[in-house]
């Protein structure tokens, strides 16, 4: 009669099945995390500043949210070419454009806490 060793075919097959199952579980958890991150990031807003119809009387400077989620304004800072920094667009327009003389313009403002829904456009100037 032949002496049986510790490792036999049943133990090898059982251990292999256990290792494959654990690796499958690890891959499943990793894929779930990737999908969760992708789903979370797909709801991000995507803000774009645009100059439209420049050199015309219908010029506008606007902010659009092209993302699928709403944009929550956390801070506003307007920087000018003379290294001046303004807290909002109203102060920038008033300091740089002066009083309304021969050019009529309308402006909107951004403030901390403002919510810009998805696919909305705000004409700033």
Wavefront OBJ file of the C-alpha trace (Angstrom):
o trace
v 0.000 0.000 0.000
v 1.240 3.448 -0.946
v 1.595 6.116 1.741
v -0.569 9.138 1.088
v 1.082 12.570 1.375
v -0.436 15.748 2.757
v -1.138 17.189 -0.722
v -3.512 15.116 -2.729
v -5.560 16.020 -5.792
v -8.681 16.888 -3.792
v -6.808 19.391 -1.604
v -5.102 20.974 -4.620
v -8.418 21.382 -6.487
v -10.130 22.754 -3.355
v -7.325 25.258 -2.675
v -7.329 26.365 -6.328
v -11.103 26.932 -6.217
v -10.728 28.963 -3.015
v -7.984 31.158 -4.529
v -10.001 31.743 -7.714
v -13.057 32.682 -5.623
v -11.060 35.175 -3.533
v -9.523 36.758 -6.636
v -12.987 37.057 -8.192
v -14.257 38.779 -5.038
v -11.331 41.243 -5.111
v -11.955 42.069 -8.791
v -15.690 42.501 -8.110
v -15.062 44.936 -5.219
v -12.543 46.899 -7.332
v -14.964 47.181 -10.270
v -17.759 48.283 -7.952
v -15.553 51.071 -6.578
v -14.640 52.196 -10.101
v -18.293 52.279 -11.150
v -19.249 54.233 -8.038
v -16.517 56.821 -8.704
v -17.526 57.111 -12.354
v -21.180 57.590 -11.439
v -20.297 60.223 -8.834
v -18.038 62.112 -11.251
v -20.629 62.039 -14.036
v -22.835 64.317 -11.923
v -20.174 67.027 -11.803
v -20.919 70.429 -13.282
v -18.810 71.735 -16.148
v -18.617 75.535 -16.153
v -17.505 77.505 -19.223
v -16.910 81.221 -19.643
v -17.745 82.494 -23.126
v -17.345 85.696 -25.115
v -20.170 85.852 -27.597
v -20.686 88.232 -30.511
v -17.529 90.189 -29.762
v -17.055 93.458 -31.648
v -20.819 93.852 -32.007
v -23.476 95.738 -30.102
v -24.898 92.416 -28.852
v -21.666 91.363 -27.085
v -22.105 89.149 -24.041
v -19.801 87.520 -21.530
v -21.570 84.501 -20.085
v -21.118 81.541 -17.781
v -22.687 78.219 -18.770
v -23.024 74.936 -16.917
v -22.637 72.171 -19.509
v -22.460 69.361 -16.933
v -25.233 67.084 -15.785
v -25.145 68.247 -12.187
v -25.767 71.634 -10.599
v -22.827 73.960 -9.923
v -22.569 75.350 -6.406
v -20.434 78.514 -6.320
v -17.915 78.189 -3.487
v -15.823 81.287 -4.217
v -15.678 84.188 -6.659
v -12.568 86.126 -7.589
v -12.209 88.455 -10.578
v -8.634 89.280 -11.581
v -7.804 92.189 -13.850
v -4.760 92.703 -16.040
v -3.442 95.377 -13.626
v -3.090 92.729 -10.880
v -6.189 93.991 -9.108
v -8.488 91.376 -7.573
v -12.199 91.997 -7.098
v -14.705 90.075 -4.988
v -17.411 90.098 -7.621
v -18.250 91.153 -11.145
v -20.202 94.256 -10.121
v -17.135 95.834 -8.489
v -14.985 94.910 -11.489
v -17.419 96.439 -13.997
v -17.885 99.601 -11.938
v -14.135 100.144 -11.499
v -13.110 99.366 -15.087
v -16.083 100.643 -17.125
v -17.003 103.645 -15.031
v -20.445 105.161 -15.223
v -22.753 104.249 -18.067
v -22.192 106.937 -20.659
v -22.737 106.103 -24.265
v -22.661 102.328 -23.873
v -25.569 100.709 -22.145
v -24.811 97.397 -20.499
v -26.471 95.052 -18.085
v -24.664 92.674 -15.785
v -25.456 89.793 -13.484
v -23.475 88.809 -10.461
v -22.115 85.612 -8.953
v -21.992 85.120 -5.215
v -20.901 82.415 -2.840
v -23.728 79.943 -2.394
v -25.376 80.582 -5.763
v -26.555 77.452 -7.533
v -26.337 77.177 -11.311
v -28.527 74.335 -12.594
v -27.364 72.011 -15.354
v -27.656 73.418 -18.881
v -28.252 76.979 -17.651
v -26.501 80.046 -19.023
v -25.990 83.293 -17.100
v -25.149 86.442 -19.049
v -22.646 88.158 -16.794
v -22.142 91.264 -18.994
l 1 2 3 4 5 6 7 8 9 10 11 12 13 14 15 16 17 18 19 20 21 22 23 24 25 26 27 28 29 30 31 32 33 34 35 36 37 38 39 40 41 42 43 44 45 46 47 48 49 50 51 52 53 54 55 56 57 58 59 60 61 62 63 64 65 66 67 68 69 70 71 72 73 74 75 76 77 78 79 80 81 82 83 84 85 86 87 88 89 90 91 92 93 94 95 96 97 98 99 100 101 102 103 104 105 106 107 108 109 110 111 112 113 114 115 116 117 118 119 120 121 122 123 124 125
